[in-house]
């Protein structure tokens, strides 16, 4: 059996996995249904509590993507410079537009629940929300998701330096060490009653990206030939890990909780890694068909825009029509939420076509020249 080649190959199923991750996040943010405790609907609606784990899936995918890029370009002239330019131009433009719209909307609305709790402006400029949120207890509905972009950027810089300049033989041990350090930091955060630090801060979330790099390195090694032989086992492991994490989250172990920090993030990280390993080089059967379906691929491609815009768009609709919170307690509130999601997807698609894609192409021309 020949070694699979994962370099310079786009895997459509990974776009589908991104779509699944963004659906998890939106379900977590929007499916707020007022169901009485112990009502029969209370239990099925609890499964949406795992939605915060969509970010874990994104982090592993990012580690896999940038890890592969950095491994493949090691030793090339200006490799780190080109990598950072492309990553910055991928993240910053739409992020800057979103942050600018926050201040414009706050001036227009004069404040309110959409904007309350935001940290100082310099936090958004320096992309340090991951530390400001737990330290200052500052967050806002409108820009809440941007903390993970701060984590992403810090991960890009750290991985860029480590994977470019570290001896090749040390890459795997360093990534394993990163996984261990992150878990220990989350455990310490929970033990010291500061569990939110285990959710938000980059050092405590670096394990997902490190695992993504490990999968990228594995699929570029001779051991990759064994992955197709263990496809069923890997898919079973992923199902068990995702299922158990969902049960634990539904039991009330949410963001910053002990079990989230000690188990849920690790389970979702390892489950995502198993899925990516299978999807990247082999056929995943029915799951692969679902993930490479055209709607899934389309949503995955615009997932960054949907991630940044879904809370601002839906929240602005609710605030403009006089709602004091986003709670799906009436049919009109549910219809408004659905309309907001449709508008979000349309805006994200337009952003991808006319704003993000041209900038990405320009960044590639810039770094090639």
Phi, psi and omega in degrees: 000130181278155179287128178295145178255113182257003183279142176054034179231123178278131181256107184299329180298332178288330171296321176297324177293323174299320178299317178298321180294318181289328175295320176301314182296314181294323177298320179296320184280327191254330185279067177258092186252122181286091180249129179301147180299136180071003170294152184298334178279348182298321187283314178295328181285345180290341182296338180289349180297336181285355185303331178297341179286352174302330178294323176300318178299316178300318182296319179294317177300319178297316178298320178295316181293304185288329176298316178297317179299313184290324177294318183289335184256007179305134177088350178282150178300136176058029183297313182293318179301312181296319180299312183293322177299314181294320180292318179296317180286346173279322186269312196292316187303307181291326175300316180296320178297318181294316179295319177299321179292332177299311182290326177293315181292323179295322177293324181287319182273342181074026180103193180123180187295337177296329191246345184300142175088002182294140175289172179301158185302326185292340176295319179288327179293319183270358182051058178238027180300330183297331176267324182294323184299307179284330181287313183265355187052043184243125178199157177225152178300314187301313186249018182307315184294348187290347178301324183289335176290325175298316177299314180303312183298317179296324177294318179302315181296313182296311180295323179302314180292312184295312185283344178273319190252343180285145174303144186302323183292343182266354186298309181298312177301322180294320179293319177297319177297321178299320178297315181295314182298317180299316181296318179297318179296321177293322178296317179295322178298317178291319181295330181266011180063034175233052187301332181295333176296330177288339179269317191268322193281144183302313183302329181276351180243008184290342185298324181298315179293321179296320177295321176300319177296318179300320178293320178299318179292320179300315184287352175256009181247174179295338181289347181298334183295343180274347183297311179302327180292335182250024184302310183298319180294318180295319178294323178295318177298316179299316180297318180295316182293315178295319180295315180293323177296321178296318179296316181295317178295320179294336178282001176109006180268087184262202184306127177081359180285167181298311183288331174295314182290325184270332187233308191300311182298319180293319180296315180293324178296311182289323177296318177296320179298318178297317178298314182298319180301319180288313185294329187288331188226002181211170179278127181263019176068224183298323178298317179298321178297319179295316185287336178259011172296149186304316179298322180294315179297317180298315179293323179296321181296327182257015187298328179296315178295318178298319181299315182287327191261344190296319180286316176301316184292306182295319179297319179296320177300313180295316181293320182296331181263014171090007177284139180267356177196170178258096180224125183275067183259357178220158177300325179293323177294319178295317179295321179294322178296316179298317178299319179296322178294318178299316179297319179301313181296320179295316179295319180295321178295317178295319178298318180298317186285315190252353182236302185288312183300315176301323179291321178297315179297320179296320180296326178289319176296319181299314183285332175291329182275000000 
